[in-house]
Amino acid sequence: MTTVVELDVPAGRLGLARTFDHVPAFGFQIGAIIGDAPPLVRVSGSDRQSIERSLEDDPSVDVLATVSVSADESTRSESTGPFWVFRLEFTGGLELFQRLVASADGAVLSARGREGIWSLQLLFHDRESVSTCYDLFERYEFDVEVTRLTGMDDLERVQTPLTQTQYETICTAHDLGYFDVPRAITLEELAAELDVSHQALSERLRRSQAALISAELSGGLDSSPIDP
């Protein structure tokens, strides 16, 4: 059964540890980490200038772009207050973590951080893959603490904007290297693998990406009514 794993990892193993140390109340949220594309990261903390300086000095990330820098209603959450969106390229720990997840046919659905801890959601095809990945985490000393396992039958309980079909499509595309640079598989080949038309797959991927981006920029990962 397809399984969603929720786990915690210290920032010292994945990244942003220095920023956590230097910025009071620093927190972040990332939607799906797909392929090698640097993700959009929603950050919050004391003020934008302090966050930006700390990120630029943090050896675990490179700041590629500031997507949103104002603290108006478009960048404010009732629960966390003002936030800003950066495109960050992670190095070191997170790179290795992603490779280990991918080697077990898994995918990173979301990540968020608070008080020096990363909380992540991972998607796997079956429980055997979960066990394989956990063994890899132990081998590379990621100090992982699993907090929850959820079967795909319990999808409504998982905080995600994707439908079950979108979950499975994104995971298969990730596993077969569609999001790699350069791509390991074409859209036509992926469509044949999933037994859908080229047009249907193209629309499904666009809707999945739109759901993830909308959830990220709106400050949450609530379920979305978008069709597969």
Accessible surface in RSA format (square Angstrom, percent):
REM  Atomic radii and reference values for relative SASA: ProtOr
REM  Chains: A
REM  Algorithm: Lee & Richards
REM  Probe-radius: 1.40
REM  Slices: 20
REM RES _ NUM      All-atoms   Total-Side   Main-Chain    Non-polar    All polar
REM                ABS   REL    ABS   REL    ABS   REL    ABS   REL    ABS   REL
RES MET A   1   124.03  64.2  77.61  51.4  46.42 110.5  85.32  72.5  38.71  51.3
RES THR A   2    24.06  17.1  20.10  20.4   3.96   9.4   3.32   4.5  20.73  31.3
RES THR A   3     0.02   0.0   0.00   0.0   0.02   0.1   0.02   0.0   0.00   0.0
RES VAL A   4     0.76   0.5   0.74   0.7   0.02   0.0   0.74   0.6   0.02   0.1
RES VAL A   5     2.95   1.9   2.95   2.7   0.00   0.0   2.95   2.6   0.00   0.0
RES GLU A   6    34.63  19.9  34.63  26.2   0.00   0.0   5.08   9.8  29.55  24.1
RES LEU A   7     3.79   2.1   2.76   2.0   1.03   2.6   2.76   1.9   1.03   2.8
RES ASP A   8    36.55  25.6  35.49  35.3   1.06   2.5   5.50  12.9  31.05  31.0
RES VAL A   9     0.00   0.0   0.00   0.0   0.00   0.0   0.00   0.0   0.00   0.0
RES PRO A  10    38.13  27.8  38.13  34.8   0.00   0.0  38.13  31.5   0.00   0.0
RES ALA A  11     3.39   3.1   2.32   3.6   1.06   2.4   2.32   3.3   1.06   2.8
RES GLY A  12    62.40  77.0   0.00   N/A  62.40  77.0  28.17  77.3  34.24  76.7
RES ARG A  13    76.16  32.0  73.84  37.6   2.31   5.5  33.72  46.1  42.44  25.7
RES LEU A  14     1.29   0.7   0.00   0.0   1.29   3.2   0.98   0.7   0.31   0.8
RES GLY A  15     6.85   8.4   0.00   N/A   6.85   8.4   5.70  15.6   1.15   2.6
RES LEU A  16     0.18   0.1   0.18   0.1   0.00   0.0   0.18   0.1   0.00   0.0
RES ALA A  17    36.28  33.4  33.22  51.3   3.06   7.0  34.50  48.6   1.78   4.7
RES ARG A  18   105.71  44.4 100.11  51.0   5.59  13.3  16.84  23.0  88.87  53.9
RES THR A  19     0.00   0.0   0.00   0.0   0.00   0.0   0.00   0.0   0.00   0.0
RES PHE A  20    27.04  13.5   9.79   6.1  17.25  44.9   9.87   6.0  17.17  49.2
RES ASP A  21   118.44  83.0  82.83  82.4  35.61  84.2  20.74  48.8  97.70  97.4
RES HIS A  22   113.17  61.9  86.12  59.9  27.05  69.2  54.33  56.0  58.84  68.5
RES VAL A  23     2.76   1.8   0.18   0.2   2.58   6.2   0.86   0.7   1.90   5.1
RES PRO A  24    91.74  66.9  79.11  72.1  12.64  45.9  90.97  75.1   0.77   4.8
RES ALA A  25    77.84  71.6  50.20  77.5  27.64  62.9  64.50  90.8  13.34  35.3
RES PHE A  26     3.43   1.7   0.03   0.0   3.40   8.9   0.03   0.0   3.40   9.7
RES GLY A  27     0.33   0.4   0.00   N/A   0.33   0.4   0.33   0.9   0.00   0.0
RES PHE A  28     9.93   5.0   0.00   0.0   9.93  25.8   3.43   2.1   6.49  18.6
RES GLN A  29     5.89   3.3   5.87   4.3   0.02   0.1   3.29   7.0   2.60   2.0
RES ILE A  30     0.82   0.5   0.82   0.6   0.00   0.0   0.82   0.6   0.00   0.0
RES GLY A  31     6.50   8.0   0.00   N/A   6.50   8.0   5.16  14.2   1.33   3.0
RES ALA A  32    18.02  16.6   1.28   2.0  16.74  38.1   1.28   1.8  16.74  44.3
RES ILE A  33     5.75   3.3   3.02   2.3   2.73   6.6   3.51   2.5   2.24   6.1
RES ILE A  34    27.05  15.4  22.02  16.4   5.03  12.1  22.08  15.9   4.97  13.5
RES GLY A  35     8.30  10.2   0.00   N/A   8.30  10.2   4.65  12.8   3.65   8.2
RES ASP A  36   100.31  70.3  77.16  76.8  23.15  54.7  28.26  66.5  72.05  71.9
RES ALA A  37    59.32  54.5  50.39  77.8   8.93  20.3  54.35  76.5   4.97  13.2
RES PRO A  38    32.72  23.8  28.52  26.0   4.20  15.3  31.95  26.4   0.77   4.8
RES PRO A  39    17.47  12.7   9.02   8.2   8.45  30.7  17.47  14.4   0.00   0.0
RES LEU A  40    30.67  17.1  24.61  17.6   6.07  15.3  24.61  17.3   6.07  16.3
RES VAL A  41     0.00   0.0   0.00   0.0   0.00   0.0   0.00   0.0   0.00   0.0
RES ARG A  42    20.00   8.4  19.09   9.7   0.92   2.2   0.08   0.1  19.92  12.1
RES VAL A  43     0.74   0.5   0.20   0.2   0.54   1.3   0.74   0.6   0.00   0.0
RES SER A  44     9.72   8.2   9.50  12.7   0.23   0.5   5.07  10.8   4.65   6.5
RES GLY A  45    19.63  24.2   0.00   N/A  19.63  24.2   2.44   6.7  17.19  38.5
RES SER A  46    62.28  52.6  23.35  31.2  38.93  89.7  33.61  71.6  28.67  40.2
RES ASP A  47    53.04  37.2  51.19  51.0   1.85   4.4  30.64  72.1  22.40  22.3
RES ARG A  48    56.96  23.9  55.58  28.3   1.38   3.3   3.93   5.4  53.03  32.1
RES GLN A  49    93.45  52.3  90.91  66.4   2.54   6.1  44.92  95.6  48.53  36.8
RES SER A  50    25.49  21.5  23.88  31.9   1.60   3.7   9.99  21.3  15.49  21.7
RES ILE A  51     0.06   0.0   0.06   0.0   0.00   0.0   0.06   0.0   0.00   0.0
RES GLU A  52    37.53  21.5  37.53  28.4   0.00   0.0   9.35  18.1  28.19  23.0
RES ARG A  53   142.60  59.9 140.97  71.9   1.63   3.9  67.67  92.5  74.93  45.4
RES SER A  54    10.99   9.3   8.54  11.4   2.45   5.6   2.43   5.2   8.56  12.0
RES LEU A  55     0.15   0.1   0.00   0.0   0.15   0.4   0.00   0.0   0.15   0.4
RES GLU A  56   111.75  64.2  79.14  59.9  32.61  77.7  28.22  54.6  83.53  68.2
RES ASP A  57    90.92  63.7  78.79  78.4  12.14  28.7  19.28  45.4  71.65  71.5
RES ASP A  58     4.58   3.2   1.88   1.9   2.70   6.4   0.14   0.3   4.44   4.4
RES PRO A  59    98.61  71.9  65.83  60.0  32.78 119.2  79.29  65.5  19.33 120.1
RES SER A  60    21.38  18.1  16.91  22.6   4.47  10.3  21.36  45.5   0.02   0.0
RES VAL A  61     6.09   4.0   0.00   0.0   6.09  14.7   0.60   0.5   5.48  14.9
RES ASP A  62    73.97  51.8  70.65  70.3   3.32   7.8  16.92  39.8  57.05  56.9
RES VAL A  63    41.98  27.6  12.22  11.1  29.76  71.7  12.22  10.6  29.76  80.7
RES LEU A  64    87.76  48.9  54.87  39.3  32.89  82.7  57.92  40.7  29.84  80.3
RES ALA A  65    45.10  41.5  36.04  55.6   9.06  20.6  45.10  63.5   0.00   0.0
RES THR A  66    46.34  33.0  17.25  17.5  29.09  69.3  12.09  16.2  34.25  51.8
RES VAL A  67    75.40  49.6  44.25  40.1  31.15  75.1  49.49  43.0  25.91  70.3
RES SER A  68    26.14  22.1  20.25  27.0   5.89  13.6  19.73  42.0   6.41   9.0
RES VAL A  69    72.07  47.4  62.02  56.1  10.05  24.2  62.02  53.9  10.05  27.3
RES SER A  70    53.17  44.9  45.75  61.1   7.43  17.1  41.47  88.3  11.70  16.4
RES ALA A  71    46.82  43.0  28.89  44.6  17.93  40.8  30.44  42.9  16.38  43.4
RES ASP A  72    77.11  54.0  65.81  65.5  11.30  26.7  44.47 104.7  32.64  32.6
RES GLU A  73   144.52  83.0 129.10  97.7  15.42  36.7  68.95 133.4  75.57  61.7
RES SER A  74    84.31  71.2  54.92  73.3  29.40  67.7  56.87 121.1  27.45  38.5
RES THR A  75     5.50   3.9   5.50   5.6   0.00   0.0   5.50   7.4   0.00   0.0
RES ARG A  76   111.08  46.6  89.23  45.5  21.85  52.0  27.29  37.3  83.79  50.8
RES SER A  77    20.19  17.1  13.33  17.8   6.86  15.8   9.25  19.7  10.95  15.3
RES GLU A  78   190.43 109.3 147.29 111.4  43.14 102.7  69.84 135.1 120.59  98.5
RES SER A  79   102.53  86.6  60.65  80.9  41.88  96.5  54.84 116.8  47.70  66.8
RES THR A  80    51.03  36.3  22.83  23.1  28.20  67.2  32.18  43.2  18.86  28.5
RES GLY A  81    17.70  21.8   0.00   N/A  17.70  21.8  15.49  42.5   2.21   4.9
RES PRO A  82    40.47  29.5  39.26  35.8   1.21   4.4  39.26  32.4   1.21   7.5
RES PHE A  83     4.67   2.3   4.67   2.9   0.00   0.0   4.67   2.8   0.00   0.0
RES TRP A  84    12.97   5.2  12.97   6.3   0.00   0.0  11.48   6.1   1.48   2.4
RES VAL A  85     2.33   1.5   2.33   2.1   0.00   0.0   2.33   2.0   0.00   0.0
RES PHE A  86     0.00   0.0   0.00   0.0   0.00   0.0   0.00   0.0   0.00   0.0
RES ARG A  87    83.84  35.2  83.84  42.7   0.00   0.0  19.03  26.0  64.81  39.3
RES LEU A  88     0.29   0.2   0.29   0.2   0.00   0.0   0.29   0.2   0.00   0.0
RES GLU A  89    71.92  41.3  71.56  54.1   0.36   0.9  14.19  27.5  57.73  47.1
RES PHE A  90    13.18   6.6   4.07   2.5   9.11  23.7   4.07   2.5   9.11  26.1
RES THR A  91    50.29  35.8  49.21  49.9   1.08   2.6  41.26  55.4   9.04  13.7
RES GLY A  92    48.26  59.5   0.00   N/A  48.26  59.5  42.30 116.1   5.95  13.3
RES GLY A  93    19.68  24.3   0.00   N/A  19.68  24.3   8.68  23.8  11.00  24.6
RES LEU A  94     1.57   0.9   1.57   1.1   0.00   0.0   1.57   1.1   0.00   0.0
RES GLU A  95    82.64  47.4  79.52  60.2   3.13   7.5  17.62  34.1  65.03  53.1
RES LEU A  96    41.98  23.4  41.94  30.0   0.04   0.1  41.94  29.5   0.04   0.1
RES PHE A  97     0.00   0.0   0.00   0.0   0.00   0.0   0.00   0.0   0.00   0.0
RES GLN A  98    40.26  22.5  37.38  27.3   2.88   6.9  13.73  29.2  26.54  20.1
RES ARG A  99   145.25  61.0 137.73  70.2   7.52  17.9  71.58  97.8  73.67  44.7
RES LEU A 100    12.70   7.1  12.70   9.1   0.00   0.0  12.70   8.9   0.00   0.0
RES VAL A 101     1.30   0.9   1.30   1.2   0.00   0.0   1.30   1.1   0.00   0.0
RES ALA A 102    40.89  37.6  30.54  47.1  10.34  23.5  31.01  43.7   9.88  26.2
RES SER A 103    78.48  66.3  38.47  51.3  40.00  92.2  50.26 107.0  28.22  39.5
RES ALA A 104     6.13   5.6   0.00   0.0   6.13  13.9   5.83   8.2   0.30   0.8
RES ASP A 105    70.12  49.1  70.12  69.8   0.00   0.0   2.85   6.7  67.27  67.1
RES GLY A 106     0.00   0.0   0.00   N/A   0.00   0.0   0.00   0.0   0.00   0.0
RES ALA A 107     4.70   4.3   4.31   6.7   0.39   0.9   4.70   6.6   0.00   0.0
RES VAL A 108     6.16   4.1   3.48   3.1   2.68   6.5   3.48   3.0   2.68   7.3
RES LEU A 109     9.86   5.5   6.51   4.7   3.34   8.4   6.53   4.6   3.33   9.0
RES SER A 110     7.57   6.4   7.57  10.1   0.00   0.0   2.07   4.4   5.50   7.7
RES ALA A 111     1.17   1.1   0.00   0.0   1.17   2.7   0.87   1.2   0.30   0.8
RES ARG A 112    94.21  39.6  94.21  48.0   0.00   0.0  40.23  55.0  53.98  32.7
RES GLY A 113     5.04   6.2   0.00   N/A   5.04   6.2   1.76   4.8   3.28   7.3
RES ARG A 114   104.34  43.8  98.51  50.2   5.84  13.9  56.90  77.8  47.45  28.8
RES GLU A 115   155.73  89.4 122.62  92.8  33.12  78.8  52.86 102.2 102.88  84.0
RES GLY A 116    21.86  27.0   0.00   N/A  21.86  27.0  15.39  42.2   6.47  14.5
RES ILE A 117    66.03  37.6  64.97  48.4   1.06   2.5  64.97  46.8   1.06   2.9
RES TRP A 118     0.00   0.0   0.00   0.0   0.00   0.0   0.00   0.0   0.00   0.0
RES SER A 119    44.27  37.4  40.64  54.2   3.63   8.4  21.77  46.4  22.50  31.5
RES LEU A 120     3.24   1.8   0.00   0.0   3.24   8.1   1.29   0.9   1.95   5.2
RES GLN A 121    19.71  11.0  19.69  14.4   0.03   0.1  10.47  22.3   9.25   7.0
RES LEU A 122     0.46   0.3   0.46   0.3   0.00   0.0   0.46   0.3   0.00   0.0
RES LEU A 123     1.81   1.0   1.81   1.3   0.00   0.0   1.81   1.3   0.00   0.0
RES PHE A 124     3.43   1.7   3.43   2.1   0.00   0.0   3.43   2.1   0.00   0.0
RES HIS A 125    73.35  40.1  65.52  45.5   7.83  20.0  44.25  45.6  29.10  33.9
RES ASP A 126    54.68  38.3  54.68  54.4   0.00   0.0  19.41  45.7  35.27  35.2
RES ARG A 127   118.80  49.9 115.35  58.8   3.45   8.2  53.12  72.6  65.69  39.8
RES GLU A 128   135.52  77.8 126.21  95.5   9.31  22.2  46.72  90.4  88.80  72.5
RES SER A 129    16.73  14.1  13.74  18.3   2.99   6.9   3.16   6.7  13.57  19.0
RES VAL A 130    18.85  12.4  17.96  16.3   0.89   2.1  17.96  15.6   0.89   2.4
RES SER A 131    65.16  55.1  60.46  80.7   4.70  10.8  33.09  70.5  32.07  44.9
RES THR A 132    63.53  45.2  59.16  60.0   4.37  10.4  42.99  57.7  20.54  31.1
RES CYS A 133     1.26   1.0   1.26   1.4   0.00   0.0   1.26   3.2   0.00   0.0
RES TYR A 134    78.60  36.7  77.80  44.3   0.80   2.1  46.93  35.3  31.68  39.1
RES ASP A 135    82.43  57.7  77.97  77.6   4.45  10.5  21.97  51.7  60.45  60.3
RES LEU A 136    25.71  14.3  25.71  18.4   0.00   0.0  25.71  18.1   0.00   0.0
RES PHE A 137     3.91   2.0   3.56   2.2   0.35   0.9   3.82   2.3   0.09   0.3
RES GLU A 138   106.87  61.4  87.54  66.2  19.33  46.0  34.56  66.8  72.31  59.0
RES ARG A 139   168.93  70.9 137.92  70.3  31.01  73.8  58.75  80.3 110.17  66.8
RES TYR A 140    92.94  43.4  82.70  47.1  10.24  26.6  45.93  34.5  47.01  58.0
RES GLU A 141   134.70  77.3 124.57  94.2  10.12  24.1  43.79  84.7  90.91  74.2
RES PHE A 142     0.12   0.1   0.12   0.1   0.00   0.0   0.12   0.1   0.00   0.0
RES ASP A 143   104.64  73.3  84.36  84.0  20.28  48.0  28.36  66.7  76.28  76.1
RES VAL A 144    21.22  14.0   1.77   1.6  19.46  46.9   1.77   1.5  19.46  52.8
RES GLU A 145   111.69  64.1 107.86  81.6   3.83   9.1  36.65  70.9  75.04  61.3
RES VAL A 146    60.68  39.9  34.72  31.4  25.96  62.6  34.72  30.2  25.96  70.4
RES THR A 147    75.96  54.0  39.57  40.1  36.40  86.7  39.85  53.5  36.12  54.6
RES ARG A 148    79.18  33.2  70.92  36.2   8.26  19.7  37.16  50.8  42.02  25.5
RES LEU A 149    78.57  43.8  51.71  37.0  26.85  67.5  51.71  36.3  26.85  72.3
RES THR A 150     1.81   1.3   0.23   0.2   1.58   3.8   1.72   2.3   0.09   0.1
RES GLY A 151     6.28   7.7   0.00   N/A   6.28   7.7   2.93   8.0   3.36   7.5
RES MET A 152    10.20   5.3   7.30   4.8   2.90   6.9   8.06   6.9   2.14   2.8
RES ASP A 153   123.32  86.4  87.08  86.7  36.25  85.7  32.45  76.4  90.87  90.6
RES ASP A 154    52.85  37.0  48.37  48.1   4.48  10.6   4.48  10.5  48.37  48.2
RES LEU A 155    28.75  16.0  26.78  19.2   1.96   4.9  26.93  18.9   1.82   4.9
RES GLU A 156   168.80  96.9 143.14 108.3  25.65  61.1  60.53 117.1 108.26  88.4
RES ARG A 157   142.11  59.7 122.55  62.5  19.56  46.6  60.45  82.6  81.66  49.5
RES VAL A 158     2.22   1.5   0.48   0.4   1.75   4.2   1.17   1.0   1.05   2.9
RES GLN A 159   112.20  62.7 107.81  78.8   4.39  10.5  31.61  67.3  80.59  61.1
RES THR A 160     7.52   5.3   6.62   6.7   0.91   2.2   4.49   6.0   3.03   4.6
RES PRO A 161     4.27   3.1   3.94   3.6   0.33   1.2   4.10   3.4   0.17   1.0
RES LEU A 162     8.67   4.8   0.77   0.6   7.89  19.8   1.37   1.0   7.29  19.6
RES THR A 163    33.09  23.5  27.84  28.2   5.25  12.5  33.09  44.4   0.00   0.0
RES GLN A 164    82.95  46.4  80.32  58.7   2.64   6.3  18.16  38.6  64.80  49.1
RES THR A 165    46.73  33.2  45.66  46.3   1.07   2.5  15.98  21.5  30.75  46.5
RES GLN A 166     0.00   0.0   0.00   0.0   0.00   0.0   0.00   0.0   0.00   0.0
RES TYR A 167     0.35   0.2   0.00   0.0   0.35   0.9   0.09   0.1   0.26   0.3
RES GLU A 168    73.37  42.1  71.96  54.4   1.41   3.4  27.72  53.6  45.65  37.3
RES THR A 169     2.06   1.5   1.61   1.6   0.46   1.1   0.19   0.3   1.87   2.8
RES ILE A 170     4.57   2.6   4.57   3.4   0.00   0.0   4.57   3.3   0.00   0.0
RES CYS A 171     1.44   1.1   1.34   1.5   0.10   0.2   0.91   2.3   0.52   0.6
RES THR A 172    26.55  18.9  25.68  26.0   0.86   2.1  14.13  19.0  12.42  18.8
RES ALA A 173     0.00   0.0   0.00   0.0   0.00   0.0   0.00   0.0   0.00   0.0
RES HIS A 174    30.55  16.7  22.47  15.6   8.09  20.7   6.28   6.5  24.27  28.2
RES ASP A 175    46.67  32.7  12.53  12.5  34.14  80.7  15.63  36.8  31.04  31.0
RES LEU A 176    64.84  36.1  52.87  37.8  11.97  30.1  57.99  40.7   6.85  18.4
RES GLY A 177     4.50   5.6   0.00   N/A   4.50   5.6   4.49  12.3   0.01   0.0
RES TYR A 178    15.76   7.4  15.76   9.0   0.00   0.0   2.59   1.9  13.16  16.2
RES PHE A 179    27.17  13.6  16.35  10.1  10.82  28.2  20.43  12.4   6.74  19.3
RES ASP A 180    55.49  38.9  52.71  52.5   2.78   6.6  10.58  24.9  44.91  44.8
RES VAL A 181   120.07  79.0  96.75  87.6  23.32  56.2  97.39  84.6  22.68  61.5
RES PRO A 182   121.92  88.9 109.82 100.1  12.10  44.0 115.98  95.8   5.94  36.9
RES ARG A 183   142.98  60.0 115.54  58.9  27.44  65.3  31.13  42.5 111.84  67.8
RES ALA A 184    75.95  69.8  35.73  55.1  40.23  91.5  46.93  66.1  29.02  76.9
RES ILE A 185    23.39  13.3  20.45  15.2   2.94   7.1  23.11  16.6   0.28   0.8
RES THR A 186    66.38  47.2  62.91  63.8   3.47   8.3  64.77  87.0   1.61   2.4
RES LEU A 187    29.32  16.3  26.46  18.9   2.87   7.2  26.46  18.6   2.87   7.7
RES GLU A 188   102.43  58.8  94.96  71.8   7.46  17.8  55.19 106.7  47.24  38.6
RES GLU A 189    95.12  54.6  87.06  65.9   8.06  19.2  38.75  75.0  56.37  46.0
RES LEU A 190     0.00   0.0   0.00   0.0   0.00   0.0   0.00   0.0   0.00   0.0
RES ALA A 191     3.92   3.6   3.92   6.0   0.00   0.0   3.92   5.5   0.00   0.0
RES ALA A 192    79.96  73.5  50.89  78.5  29.07  66.1  61.71  86.9  18.25  48.4
RES GLU A 193   112.08  64.3  82.63  62.5  29.45  70.1  10.64  20.6 101.44  82.8
RES LEU A 194    43.01  24.0  24.01  17.2  19.00  47.8  27.38  19.2  15.63  42.1
RES ASP A 195   132.67  92.9 110.24 109.7  22.44  53.1  31.68  74.6 101.00 100.7
RES VAL A 196    41.34  27.2  22.00  19.9  19.33  46.6  31.57  27.4   9.76  26.5
RES SER A 197    67.02  56.6  50.39  67.2  16.64  38.3  52.63 112.1  14.40  20.2
RES HIS A 198    81.45  44.5  75.27  52.3   6.19  15.8  59.14  61.0  22.31  26.0
RES GLN A 199   103.96  58.1 102.90  75.2   1.06   2.5  48.52 103.3  55.45  42.1
RES ALA A 200    41.22  37.9  33.67  52.0   7.55  17.2  37.84  53.3   3.38   8.9
RES LEU A 201     0.00   0.0   0.00   0.0   0.00   0.0   0.00   0.0   0.00   0.0
RES SER A 202    21.80  18.4  19.48  26.0   2.32   5.3   4.32   9.2  17.48  24.5
RES GLU A 203    61.30  35.2  60.46  45.7   0.84   2.0  11.89  23.0  49.41  40.3
RES ARG A 204    38.82  16.3  37.96  19.3   0.86   2.1   1.20   1.6  37.62  22.8
RES LEU A 205     8.45   4.7   8.45   6.0   0.00   0.0   8.45   5.9   0.00   0.0
RES ARG A 206   134.17  56.3 128.45  65.5   5.72  13.6  67.83  92.7  66.34  40.2
RES ARG A 207   107.87  45.3 105.75  53.9   2.12   5.1  21.72  29.7  86.15  52.2
RES SER A 208     0.00   0.0   0.00   0.0   0.00   0.0   0.00   0.0   0.00   0.0
RES GLN A 209    68.43  38.3  67.44  49.3   0.99   2.4  19.16  40.8  49.27  37.4
RES ALA A 210    49.44  45.5  42.10  65.0   7.34  16.7  48.44  68.2   1.00   2.7
RES ALA A 211     2.41   2.2   0.00   0.0   2.41   5.5   1.42   2.0   0.98   2.6
RES LEU A 212    15.21   8.5  14.27  10.2   0.95   2.4  14.53  10.2   0.68   1.8
RES ILE A 213    87.71  49.9  85.95  64.0   1.77   4.3  87.71  63.2   0.00   0.0
RES SER A 214    68.41  57.8  60.13  80.3   8.28  19.1  36.70  78.2  31.71  44.4
RES ALA A 215     9.11   8.4   3.52   5.4   5.59  12.7   8.60  12.1   0.51   1.3
RES GLU A 216     5.31   3.0   5.21   3.9   0.09   0.2   5.16  10.0   0.15   0.1
RES LEU A 217    75.92  42.3  66.62  47.7   9.30  23.4  66.93  47.0   8.99  24.2
RES SER A 218    91.03  76.9  52.47  70.0  38.57  88.8  50.63 107.8  40.41  56.6
RES GLY A 219    17.88  22.0   0.00   N/A  17.88  22.0   1.21   3.3  16.67  37.3
RES GLY A 220    20.30  25.0   0.00   N/A  20.30  25.0  19.40  53.2   0.90   2.0
RES LEU A 221     8.23   4.6   4.56   3.3   3.67   9.2   4.63   3.3   3.60   9.7
RES ASP A 222   111.83  78.3 102.25 101.8   9.58  22.7  34.08  80.2  77.75  77.5
RES SER A 223    80.85  68.3  54.32  72.5  26.54  61.1  41.50  88.4  39.35  55.1
RES SER A 224    30.69  25.9  15.53  20.7  15.16  34.9  14.22  30.3  16.47  23.1
RES PRO A 225   130.42  95.1 101.74  92.7  28.68 104.3 115.63  95.5  14.79  91.9
RES ILE A 226    55.46  31.6  47.72  35.5   7.74  18.7  54.80  39.5   0.66   1.8
RES ASP A 227    97.12  68.0  92.52  92.1   4.60  10.9  17.42  41.0  79.70  79.5
RES PRO A 228    64.21  46.8  51.48  46.9  12.73  46.3  60.39  49.9   3.83  23.8
END  Absolute sums over single chains surface
CHAIN  1 A    10878.3       8768.8       2109.6       5457.1       5421.3
END  Absolute sums over all chains
TOTAL         10878.3       8768.8       2109.6       5457.1       5421.3
